[in-house]
Amino acid sequence: MSIRPFILLGAVAAALAACAPVPGPSGAVQPAVFRADDFAWSQRGGPGAIEGRVTFQQGGKAYACIGSAGLTPDTPYTRNRFRTLYGSTERAAVPAAVVRARDVGEAGADYRAYVRSERCENGRFAFRGLPDGGWFLIVPVRAEGDEGPLVLMRHVVTRGGRVVGVTL
């Protein structure tokens, strides 16, 4: 029997533990709180970029982006929010109505000030001038004839000034 599945299981468990809320002074688990210092890194410029395209298909339908793509810095606060909103901190495709119905508390105006937005045109979008770090990419999409849009979410990491290609 190969040890590879056990190594993979251990890596997944460690990653999940690193993302979990931490016990507070009383020992109770506390949700992540907004701290501007956690977002400061994302305001620095950098040579990194994310170039994305939407080719998402589900149930025999092709989805196209609608509106703008959003890019949110990965912090304890946003990781907690995204885990609740999307059921994952790695990737998801969730109906927008479901995301809106999930309760994560009020997003502070300070949090929204760190979210970047770029228009998605012809199934493509790009974020440039990014520092190294983790990001949550959000793209609303819709298929012809569907009642409501889906929201595609993907965690992306920029490093070393490289362009990261993302296909959703």
PyMOL commands that set and color helices and strands:
alter all, ss='L'
color gray80, all
select helices_A, chain A and resi 4-19+36-43+76-86+96-101+109-112
alter helices_A, ss='H'
color red, helices_A
select strands_A, chain A and resi 48-53+57-58+61-65+68-73+91-95+116-119+124-130+133-143+150-158+163-167
alter strands_A, ss='S'
color yellow, strands_A
deselect
rebuild
show_as cartoon
